[in-house]
Amino acid sequence: MKKVAIYGKGGIGKSTTTSNLSVALVEMGLRVMQIGCDPKADSTSMLMGGQQVPTILDTLRVRGREIDLHDMVFEGHAGVMCAECGGPTPGVGCAGRGIIAAFEQLERRDAFKVCRPDVVLYDVLGDVVCGGFAMPLRKGYAEDVYIVTSGERMSLFAARNIAMAVDNFKERGYARLRGVIQNSRGVDGEDVVVDELAKEVGTQVAVRIPRDPVVQSCEAINMTVMEGAPDSNMADAYRSLAAKITEWI
């Protein structure tokens, strides 16, 4: 089982990238589980026909400990197993602590042994790198980390912070930074600045995903690009990313 964390600044396209990557990996014959680690709980919505699945934390609040794995993990498009950690009521509580609590619930119910995924993808908000949001980097939850960025200034700042967090765990034998995913925004000299970032943090650009309105067109009909436009250049870009990630399997 390969466990991969996809990090990046909020709004940079992590969830779009992760959901399309999940389907691309299924195309390769792999069983995939996608775990959303953003309090907005929208990571898997395009895999679920535009619907948000009940979050693990919300389900715990309503039903207490009397929940089963099928109350936390749901089958989405192409058979991708979807879970959302969720978060506290906005303005109350710690979202990072919510991620820890959700992981503990999945672990107690042997989620990976029961679901038997070949690849687990964690979709993680990268604006905040507190202990909770760094959870996928710890205790062997994720082995490989990819950072989604564009050539935009704030996205690059966030990417550097995430790379620093990964580096802080490296000495403990935890997750490794495997690459940067360029989610292009059409910034002047974008390829150059993203290349410079990758070199600065000691990694490579895994793939350059082009800017293409097909993403918005597919999301408007509640589909991933892999489902709604499987013959597009964008779909091929996600397949290239899947191929890169499976190099390590």
Secondary structure, DSSP 8 states (H G I E B T S, - for coil): -EEEEEEE-TTSSHHHHHHHHHHHHHHTT--EEEEEESTT--TTGGGGTT-----HHHHHHHHTT---GGGT-EE-GGG-EEEE---SSTTSS-HHHHHHHHHHHHHHTTHHHHH--SEEEEEEE-S--STTTTGGGSTTS-SEEEEEE-SSHHHHHHHHHHHHHHHHHHTTT--EEEEEEEE----TTHHHHHHHHHHHTT--EEEEE---THHHHHHHTT--HHHH-TTSHHHHHHHHHHHHHGGG-
